[in-house]
Amino acid sequence: MKYSIVTFGCRVNQADSLAIEGKLLARGGIAVPPEQADVVVVNTCSVTATADQGARQTIRRVVRANPSVRVVVTGCYATRSPEDLSTLPNVTRVVTNSRKDDLVDELVLEEPSRTQPFADGDGPCGSTLVPGVAGRTAFTLRVQTGCDQCCSYCIIPATRGRGQSKPLDSVIEDVRRAVGAGYREIVLTGVHLGSYGRDLPQASSLLTLLQRLAKWPEGVLFRVSSLEPMDCTPDLVSLAAESTRIAPHFHLPLQHGSDMMLRAMRRPYTAAYYSDLVHRIHGLMPHASIGSDLIVGFPGETERAFEEGLARLTELPLSHVHVFPYSDRPGTEASRLHPKVDGLTVRDRARRLREVGAAMARRFRHAQRGTVRRALVVDDGWSAVTDNYVKVRLDHQLERNTWVEVELKEPTPIS
């Protein structure tokens, strides 16, 4: 069977797609572009209306280029509103997140000989997945899914369910397999990663997991994906500062710099708490990359609240920010809040935030000038990503998935 996978959204979806890819390869599947595939799996996001629209447009585009293709849709949009997708052309199956792990088993493959159960050992880190599959050099490993936080704007608790953690020993086994397959960087991800272990019968935590990984005997780097500010504890920060196994890279969603807006969003921290956390990390690790997410145009965001948040942002030693214009998600508390912010104002505020973010990125790269960092060669061998998450152009081509030492120069960063 010839297949293709199209992925939208977060690192959790990327990890899920990689697991699907491994299972398809284990079944003898052959990865091809969507226009040549027998089956295209579309792994959707639903964090904004734009994400929903992008999924629908992609499905229609794939079918126009490949009229006989079978389309299987999964992910958060497929969970939130399966009826929107089931009527689209060539969609033969809509698979919710709760059934995503069984998606490949449920597919009716064209070759009966390929439909037998997996052999022991096949799975998300099986021998079929090696660096470079799906274009990815690092391995993205989902250790947790679901969320119990219920921020007022977010539909994800409804599409991913309650928090569920993979047992610690299972995570360690997945890491062992990934390392055995040749991966040298592993990204730990989850919908609410900081809650890892709270639901397990044996007490565990993200810190416990990272302490185990910090002792890993191989030449492997572990990168922590998006982490809620209240879950980034002093012990976790200290571990990252002390261990060469944990990447000096944090992504801590602020969402807004105004306490009034944070309360409306039901975020369980203050802007001052966030500021103290970021400055603590920067004080211990001036070289660390610290990224953030911001929502602009949340219902009730006054000009004063926006300016307060903008002023707070400019004081933070961040390396990059992602700006998300607010989007009503039916069923969330925020969708019922008023007044709404008009579209022109939202676009203007988003532009101003992005300008500040671009200046922060330039400032961070300038501060790194002349430093030497460990970096993993990616893509076609002409670029590498440092441990502190700077992508650089190399002077000469090197073998992909190898560690190199690079000196950072301002003209060379390309991310």
N, C-alpha and C positions, 0 to 999 in steps of 0.2 A: 504494500500500500504506500502510495506517495502522499505525504502530508505536509502541512504548513501550519505554524502557530503564530497568531497575531496577538500581541499583549498590550493592554492599556493599563495605566495607573502605577500603583506603588510597587515597592520592592517585594511585598508579599505576593502580589500577582506574578511578578517576575520569577520568584521562587517556585510558585505553583506551576507556572508554565515550564520551568526547567524540569520539574518532577514529571510532568506529563510527557515532555520530550524524551526523558529517560525511559519511560515505560513504552512509548511508541517505538523507540529504537530497539528495545529489548524484544519487541514483537516482530522485528524485521522491517519496521517502517523506514522509509527513505525520505529525508527532508528535501523539499524542493520549494521554489517560489510559489505563492498562492495561485498564480495563473496556470501552474502545471499540476496542482495537487488534486488527488481524489477527494480528500477531506481537509477542510480548513477549520481549525479550532480558534475561535475568537474569545479571548479571555478579557472580559470587560471590566471597566471601572464605572462607578456611579457617584463619585464624590461631587460632581457638578453637572449641570445640564449640558455643558459643552462636552464632557466625557461621554454622556449618553449619545449625543448627536454624532460624535466621532465614531462610535461603534456602529451606529446604523449606516452612516456613510461608507464606512469601510466594507461592511457586508455587501452593500449594493455594488460597490466598486469591484470587489472580488468576483461577484457573480457576473457582472458585465464582461469581465475579462475571461471568465471560466464558467460558461453557462451550465456545464454538467456537474460542477463541484457540489459536494455535500458540506453544509456548514453546520458546525456544532458550536453553540454559544454557551459560555459559562461565565463565572465571575459575579461581581456585585450587581451590575445592571440586570443580569439574567436572574438573580435572586430577588431583587426588588420589584421588577416588573416583567416577568417572563412573557406576558401577553404582548408587550410591545415588540418583542423579538421573534416570537413564534410565527408571526404572519409575514415576516420578511422573506424575500425570495430565497429558495434553496435551503432554508433552515430546517434541518431534519430533527434536531434535538436541542433542547434548552436544559442545561444542567446547573442546578443551584450549587452554591458554595458547599453546602452540607454533603453533596454527592460528588464534589469535584475530584476527590482522591480516587473515586471509582470510575471516573469518566472513561478511561481507556478500556476498562473491563466491559463497560456497557456498549461500547461502539460495536457495530456490526461490521467487521472487517471483510474485505473482499476475498481474502485468502484464508480459507478454513484452517489451514495448517498453522496460521499465525494466531489463532484465537485460544491457544492453550494457556493455562495459568502461568504466571511467572515462576521461574526457578527460585529456590532459596538464594537470597543475597541480592536479587534484583530490586531496585527501588530508586529513590531519588538520588542516591550517590553510587549507583551500580557501575559496573565496568563499561557500560555503554556511554556514560557521560565522561567526557574528557575536556580539558581546557580548549576552548575554541568552538565547542558545540553551541549552536544558537548565537554565535558571535560573541560569546562571553568568556573572558579569561578567568575572572573570579567566579567562585561558586556561591550562589545565594541560597542560604539554608533557612527555611521557615521553622522556627522553634516554638512558635505560639501563634494562635489565631483568636479572633473574637475580642470583644471589648465590653467591660462593665462600666465604663466611665460616663457615657451618655452626655457629651457636650451638646449644647442646645441646637447647633447647626448641623450635626453629623448624622448621616443615615447609616453609617457603617455598623453600629451595634445591631441594627435590624437585619443587615445583609450578611453579617459574619457570626452573629450569635454571641453567646457568653464566652468569656475568656477560657481558652483551653491550651494547656501547655503540653509539649511533648516531653515524656519522662527523660530525666537527665541522662540515664544510661543510653537511651535511644539516640539522644543528640550526640553523645560522645561516639557512638557507633557510626552515625552518619558522617561525622567529621573524619573518623578513621578511614571510611570508605572513600570520601572525597580526597583526602590526602593520598591514599593509595592509588587513586585514579590520576594523580598528578597535579591537583590543584594546590596553589601556593598562597592563595588569598581566599578566605571564606568570610562572607558577609552574613551576620546573624540578623534575622529580621522577624517581625511579628506585627500584628495589628496594634497591640498594646504591649510592646516588647518588655517594658519595665515591669509588667505584672507577671512576668514569667515565673512559674513555680508556685504561685499562690493557690492554685486549684489542685495541685498534686497531693496525693495522700501522704507522701513523705516530704516534709518541709524542705523547700528549696527556694532559690531566688536567682535573679539574673546575676547578682554578685557571685553566688556559689558557682554558677556555670562558668563565668569568666575566670574565677580563681582556678578552676580545673584547666581551662584552656590556656591560661597564662603559663602553665607548667608543661605545655605540649613540647615534646622533644624534637619535633621536626622544624624545618625552616619555613614556618607558616605564619601568616599575619591574619589576625581576626579583626574584622571591622564591625562595629556596632552601628546598625542603621538607626532610623529615627527613634528618639527616646523622649518621653514626656519629661518636662523639667522637674516635676515632683518626684520622679523615679531616678533621677541622676544624683545619687547620694554621694556624700563626701568620701566614703570608702571606695565607691566605684571610680570616682575621679582619681583618687590616690593610686588605685591599682593601675589605671591607664597610664598615669605618670611614671610609675615604677617599672612596668613590664614592656619589654620590646616585642612581645607577642600581640599586644593590644594596640591597634592603630590610634594615633593621636588625632582623632577625628570624631567630632560630636555633631549630631543634628538634633537641635532642641527647638521644637515649634513654640514660638512665643504667641503667635496669632494676633496679638494686639498689645500696644504699649500703654493703653489706658486701663486703669483698674475698673472703671465703670463698664467698659466694653468686655473686659475679662469676666466680670460678674454676669453680664448678660449672656455671654457664651458658655457660662458654667465651667470655666476653667479654674481648677482648685489651687491657684497661686496668685501672687500679686506681681506687678511689674518690677517692684523692688526686689522681690525674691529672685526673679529671673535675672535681673541685673547682677545681683550678688553672686549667683551661680556662675554666670558667664565670666565675671571678673576673677572668681576663684580659679576656674579652669585656666584662664589666660595667665594668671599669676604663676601657677605651677608649670604650665606648658605654653610659653609664648609662641611656640611654633605650631600649636594645635590649630587645625581647621575647625571652626565652629559655625555651622549653618543654622538657618532658622526658616520657618514658614510664617507668613503674615496674611491675614484676611482683611480685605479692604471693602468698605461699603456694607458692613453688617447693619441690619435694621437698627435705627436709632443712633447711628454714628454721626454725631454732630461735627461741625468744622472744628470746634474746640477739642473734642475727643480725638479727632484725627491729628491735629497739630500736636497735642500732648503725646500721642503715640509716636509721631514722627520725631519729636525732640528726644524722646527716650531712646529710639532706635539709633540716632546719630551718636549717642554716648557709648554704645556697646562695641566691644572689639570682635565683631563678627567677620567672617570671611566671605559669606555669601548669603543671600536671602531669596526665597521663592515667594512671589506675591500672587495671591489668589483672589480675584474679584468674587465677592459673596454670591452664592447661587442658592435660591430657595430649593430645599429638598422636601417634597411632600411627605407629611408624617412627622417632621421634626418640629420641636418647639419654636425654633427661630422662624419657620415659615409662617407662623401666626403672629409674629411680632410686627409692630409698626412704630414709627413711620419707616417706609422703605427709602433707600437712597437712590436718587435718579441715576440713570445710566451714564450720562455725561460726567457727573460728579465722580462716580466710581472710577471711570476711565482716567480722569485727571489725577485723582489721588493715587491710583495704581501706578501711573507714570512717575509721579514724584517719589513714591517708595522705591520703584525700580532704579531710579537715578541714584538714590542714596545707596542702594544695594550694589550698584556698579562701582561706586566710589569706594565702598568697603572692600570689594574684591580687588580693586587696584591697590588699595592700601595694604592689604594682606600680602599680595604678591611682592610688592615693593619691600616689605619687611623681611621676606624670605630670601631676598637677593643675596647671593654669595654663600648661602648655606648648602650643605651637602646632605641629601636625603636618600634613603633607600627607596627604590621604585620598581614596580613590576611592569615589564614590557607587555604592551597590549596591541590590539588591532593588527596592523600589517607589519609590526616591528619597528615602525618609525616613531612611535610615541610610547610614553610610559606614565603610570600614575604613582605618585609618591605616597608614602605612608600617611602623610598629612593632606592627601586628597588634592594634589595639584597635578594636572595633566600637562606634560611637557613634550615638546618636539625634540627628538634625538638627533645628534649630529650625523649618525650613520645607522643603518638598519641592523637590528639585533634579533635574536630568536625570541619569538613570543613566549610568554610565561616564564621568563627568567628574571632573577633579581639583578639590579644594577645600582650603582651609586651615581647619582646625578647632582651636578651643581646647578642650582636654580639661578637663572638669569632673566631679567625682566622681559627681554624680547621673546623668550622661548615658550612661556606658558600658553596653552592653546585651549584650555577648558573654559 
